[in-house]
Amino acid sequence: MRFAFERLPGTGVDVARAALEVVVTGPDQSLRALCLMDTGSLHNRFGAWVAELAGIDLAATETERVGVGGTVTEARTVTCELRLGDVTWEAPVAFCDPWPFDFHLLGQLGFLRWFRVVIDAADETFEVIPNIA
């Protein structure tokens, strides 16, 4: 799957980045979420409102404080079904509140371990190849 870089909403910087939409599947509904691939992050981090809308129950999940993009937030991590195109996988997602961004993060353990990614920054495109056995 080949994607063009996206300009992220709410960043105040008009620079295209390696971002794409993934689908988060919950018991109530599936939601598309614009995500930045973050090679420096180990974990997927999404706004808690995504879990709420999808019907993902976080009540019994332990809360931890984490730093994201220079802010501190509270995260509750659960394993979720995610989808990119025709490829579905299960991965931990830390749902964070507050979440000050208009996009979400895909990290090494929750996304990049499932796909091989080839980035062509000069062309502002990237290719995502499933690496799921």
C-alpha positions as CSV (number, residue, x, y, z in Angstrom):
1,M,0.0,0.0,0.0
2,R,1.4,3.3,-1.0
3,F,0.5,6.6,0.7
4,A,1.2,10.3,0.2
5,F,2.4,12.3,3.2
6,E,-0.3,14.2,5.0
7,R,-0.4,17.7,6.5
8,L,-1.5,17.1,10.1
9,P,-4.3,19.3,11.5
10,G,-3.7,21.4,14.5
11,T,0.1,21.4,14.4
12,G,0.6,25.0,13.3
13,V,3.3,23.7,11.0
14,D,2.6,23.2,7.3
15,V,4.9,20.2,6.7
16,A,3.7,17.0,5.2
17,R,4.5,13.9,7.3
18,A,4.2,10.1,7.1
19,A,0.6,9.8,8.4
20,L,-2.3,7.5,7.4
21,E,-5.8,6.5,8.5
22,V,-6.3,3.3,10.5
23,V,-9.6,1.8,11.6
24,V,-10.1,1.2,15.3
25,T,-12.7,-1.5,15.9
26,G,-14.8,-1.4,19.0
27,P,-18.0,-3.2,20.1
28,D,-20.2,-0.2,19.2
29,Q,-18.6,1.0,16.0
30,S,-15.4,1.2,14.0
31,L,-13.7,4.6,13.6
32,R,-11.2,5.9,11.2
33,A,-8.3,7.7,12.9
34,L,-5.6,9.8,11.3
35,C,-2.3,8.7,12.7
36,L,1.3,9.8,12.5
37,M,3.8,7.0,12.3
38,D,6.2,7.7,15.2
39,T,9.4,5.7,15.0
40,G,10.5,7.2,18.4
41,S,7.4,5.9,20.2
42,L,7.1,2.3,21.4
43,H,3.4,2.4,21.8
44,N,0.2,3.4,19.9
45,R,-1.3,6.5,21.6
46,F,-4.8,7.7,20.8
47,G,-7.2,10.2,22.3
48,A,-9.5,8.6,24.9
49,W,-12.5,9.9,23.0
50,V,-11.8,7.3,20.3
51,A,-12.3,4.5,22.8
52,E,-15.5,6.2,24.1
53,L,-17.0,6.5,20.6
54,A,-16.0,3.0,19.7
55,G,-17.5,1.6,22.9
56,I,-14.1,0.3,24.2
57,D,-14.4,-0.1,28.0
58,L,-11.5,1.4,29.9
59,A,-13.0,1.3,33.4
60,A,-11.1,-1.7,34.6
61,T,-7.8,-0.6,33.1
62,E,-5.0,0.8,35.2
63,T,-4.1,4.4,34.6
64,E,-0.5,5.5,34.0
65,R,1.0,9.0,33.5
66,V,2.9,9.3,30.2
67,G,4.6,12.1,28.3
68,V,3.6,12.7,24.7
69,G,4.9,15.5,22.6
70,G,5.9,17.7,25.6
71,T,2.7,17.1,27.5
72,V,1.8,14.8,30.3
73,T,-1.4,12.8,30.1
74,E,-3.1,9.8,31.7
75,A,-3.2,6.6,29.6
76,R,-5.2,3.5,29.8
77,T,-3.9,0.7,27.6
78,V,-6.0,-2.1,26.1
79,T,-5.5,-4.5,23.2
80,C,-7.7,-3.5,20.2
81,E,-8.4,-4.6,16.7
82,L,-6.9,-2.3,14.2
83,R,-7.2,-2.3,10.4
84,L,-5.3,-0.8,7.5
85,G,-6.9,-1.6,4.1
86,D,-7.6,-5.3,4.2
87,V,-5.0,-6.1,6.9
88,T,-6.3,-6.5,10.5
89,W,-4.1,-7.0,13.6
90,E,-4.5,-6.8,17.4
91,A,-2.2,-4.4,19.3
92,P,-2.1,-2.5,22.5
93,V,-3.4,1.1,22.3
94,A,-2.9,3.6,25.1
95,F,-6.0,5.8,25.2
96,C,-5.0,9.2,26.6
97,D,-6.8,12.0,28.4
98,P,-6.2,14.8,27.9
99,W,-5.2,14.4,24.3
100,P,-4.2,17.8,22.9
101,F,-3.6,16.6,19.3
102,D,-5.9,16.4,16.2
103,F,-4.2,13.1,15.2
104,H,-3.0,9.9,16.9
105,L,0.3,8.0,17.1
106,L,1.4,4.7,15.8
107,G,4.5,3.3,17.5
108,Q,6.9,0.5,17.1
109,L,5.2,-2.3,19.1
110,G,1.7,-1.5,18.0
111,F,2.2,-0.8,14.3
112,L,5.8,-1.0,12.9
113,R,6.3,-4.5,14.1
114,W,3.4,-5.6,12.0
115,F,4.5,-3.7,8.8
116,R,7.6,-3.0,6.8
117,V,7.6,0.7,6.0
118,V,9.7,2.3,3.2
119,I,9.7,6.1,3.4
120,D,10.6,8.3,0.4
121,A,10.7,11.8,2.1
122,A,12.0,13.4,-1.2
123,D,8.8,12.3,-2.9
124,E,6.6,12.7,0.2
125,T,5.4,9.1,-0.1
126,F,5.7,5.9,1.8
127,E,4.9,2.3,1.3
128,V,3.5,0.0,3.9
129,I,4.0,-3.7,3.4
130,P,2.2,-6.2,5.8
131,N,4.6,-8.3,7.8
132,I,2.0,-10.5,9.5
133,A,2.5,-14.2,9.5
